[in-house]
Amino acid sequence: MEKFDIVIIGSGPGGYIAAIRAGQLGLKTAIVEKDKELGGTCLNVGCIPSKALLTSSDHVMFARKEAAKHGIVIDNVQVDLPKMQQRKDKVVRTMNSGVRALMKTNKVTTFEGIGTIILRLEKFPLNRRKARHRKSKPKTL
């Protein structure tokens, strides 16, 4: 079994940045992502795809309403939705490959799967903190 100094669960913006930094500091680092692509919800289905489509929509609105104010006449502006989707997909792919390249450059090992933190309670001194799994009662750590 391979051992790591740090294992990060989730490759969203917080996870992949933490993994990169840990790698830069010389720690043997792994990152676990449940999805096929790195980047989490933000990169793959949330923020980035939405912003890519909004940018395309902004161009449409400029062509329809603002261009004429600049002396630019554009007649019959139409939206090609499949082409907009292709552009959005390309933006996401480009950013995915960038995150993957950063993992490789910083020697971060990637795993596809679901990570779980397993605590051995006897190894932690008792204090006021509590840990709780959603199906169990809280346990004092």
C-alpha positions as CSV (number, residue, x, y, z in Angstrom):
1,M,0.0,0.0,0.0
2,E,1.4,3.4,-1.0
3,K,1.7,5.9,1.8
4,F,1.2,9.7,1.5
5,D,2.1,12.6,3.8
6,I,-1.3,14.2,2.9
7,V,-4.4,13.0,1.1
8,I,-7.0,15.6,0.0
9,I,-10.6,14.6,-0.5
10,G,-12.2,16.5,-3.3
11,S,-10.6,18.4,-6.2
12,G,-12.7,21.5,-6.2
13,P,-11.0,24.9,-6.0
14,G,-10.0,24.4,-2.4
15,G,-8.8,20.8,-2.9
16,Y,-6.7,21.2,-5.9
17,I,-5.1,24.4,-4.6
18,A,-4.2,22.6,-1.3
19,A,-2.8,19.6,-3.3
20,I,-0.7,21.8,-5.5
21,R,0.7,23.7,-2.5
22,A,1.4,20.5,-0.5
23,G,3.3,19.2,-3.6
24,Q,5.3,22.4,-3.9
25,L,6.3,22.0,-0.2
26,G,7.7,18.6,-0.9
27,L,5.0,16.5,0.7
28,K,4.0,13.2,-0.9
29,T,0.5,14.2,-1.9
30,A,-2.6,12.5,-3.2
31,I,-6.0,13.8,-4.1
32,V,-9.2,11.8,-4.3
33,E,-12.0,12.9,-6.6
34,K,-15.4,11.1,-7.0
35,D,-15.9,12.3,-10.5
36,K,-13.9,11.4,-13.6
37,E,-12.6,15.0,-14.1
38,L,-10.8,17.1,-11.6
39,G,-12.1,20.6,-10.6
40,G,-15.2,19.7,-8.7
41,T,-18.7,21.2,-9.2
42,C,-17.4,24.7,-9.9
43,L,-15.2,23.8,-12.9
44,N,-17.3,21.0,-14.3
45,V,-21.0,21.9,-14.0
46,G,-21.3,25.1,-12.0
47,C,-19.4,28.4,-12.1
48,I,-17.2,27.9,-15.1
49,P,-19.7,26.4,-17.6
50,S,-22.3,29.0,-16.5
51,K,-19.8,31.9,-17.0
52,A,-18.8,30.6,-20.4
53,L,-22.5,30.6,-21.5
54,L,-23.1,34.0,-20.0
55,T,-20.2,35.4,-21.9
56,S,-21.7,34.0,-25.2
57,S,-25.0,35.5,-24.2
58,D,-23.4,38.9,-23.5
59,H,-22.0,38.8,-27.1
60,V,-25.5,38.2,-28.4
61,M,-26.9,41.1,-26.4
62,F,-24.1,43.4,-27.6
63,A,-24.7,42.5,-31.2
64,R,-28.5,43.1,-30.8
65,K,-28.5,46.2,-28.7
66,E,-25.2,47.9,-28.3
67,A,-23.3,47.5,-31.6
68,A,-25.4,50.0,-33.4
69,K,-24.4,52.7,-30.9
70,H,-20.9,52.2,-32.1
71,G,-21.8,52.4,-35.8
72,I,-21.8,48.7,-36.2
73,V,-24.9,47.3,-38.0
74,I,-25.5,43.6,-37.5
75,D,-28.8,42.4,-39.0
76,N,-30.6,39.2,-38.1
77,V,-28.5,38.1,-35.1
78,Q,-29.2,34.5,-34.3
79,V,-28.1,32.1,-31.6
80,D,-26.6,28.8,-32.5
81,L,-27.1,26.9,-29.2
82,P,-25.2,23.8,-30.2
83,K,-22.2,26.0,-31.1
84,M,-22.5,27.8,-27.7
85,Q,-22.5,24.5,-25.9
86,Q,-19.4,23.3,-27.9
87,R,-17.5,26.5,-26.8
88,K,-18.6,26.0,-23.2
89,D,-17.4,22.3,-23.3
90,K,-14.1,23.4,-24.8
91,V,-13.6,26.0,-22.0
92,V,-14.2,23.3,-19.4
93,R,-11.9,20.7,-21.1
94,T,-9.1,23.3,-21.4
95,M,-9.4,24.1,-17.7
96,N,-9.6,20.4,-16.7
97,S,-6.4,19.7,-18.6
98,G,-4.8,22.6,-16.9
99,V,-5.7,21.3,-13.4
100,R,-4.5,17.8,-14.4
101,A,-1.2,19.3,-15.7
102,L,-0.7,21.2,-12.4
103,M,-1.2,17.9,-10.5
104,K,1.5,16.2,-12.7
105,T,3.9,19.2,-12.4
106,N,3.6,19.2,-8.6
107,K,3.8,15.4,-8.3
108,V,0.3,15.0,-6.9
109,T,-1.1,11.4,-7.3
110,T,-4.8,11.4,-8.4
111,F,-7.3,8.8,-7.5
112,E,-10.9,8.5,-8.8
113,G,-13.2,7.4,-6.0
114,I,-14.7,8.4,-2.8
115,G,-12.4,9.3,0.1
116,T,-13.4,8.7,3.7
117,I,-11.7,9.8,6.9
118,I,-11.5,7.0,9.4
119,L,-10.7,8.2,13.0
120,R,-9.3,5.9,15.6
121,L,-10.7,7.6,18.6
122,E,-8.2,6.0,21.0
123,K,-5.4,7.9,19.3
124,F,-6.9,11.3,20.0
125,P,-7.0,12.9,23.5
126,L,-10.4,13.8,24.8
127,N,-11.4,17.4,24.5
128,R,-14.6,19.4,23.8
129,R,-14.7,18.7,20.1
130,K,-17.3,16.4,18.7
131,A,-17.4,14.3,15.6
132,R,-20.6,13.0,14.1
133,H,-21.5,10.8,11.2
134,R,-24.9,11.6,9.8
135,K,-26.3,8.3,10.9
136,S,-24.8,8.1,14.3
137,K,-24.8,10.0,17.6
138,P,-22.0,12.5,18.1
139,K,-18.8,11.2,19.6
140,T,-16.5,13.2,21.8
141,L,-12.9,13.3,20.4
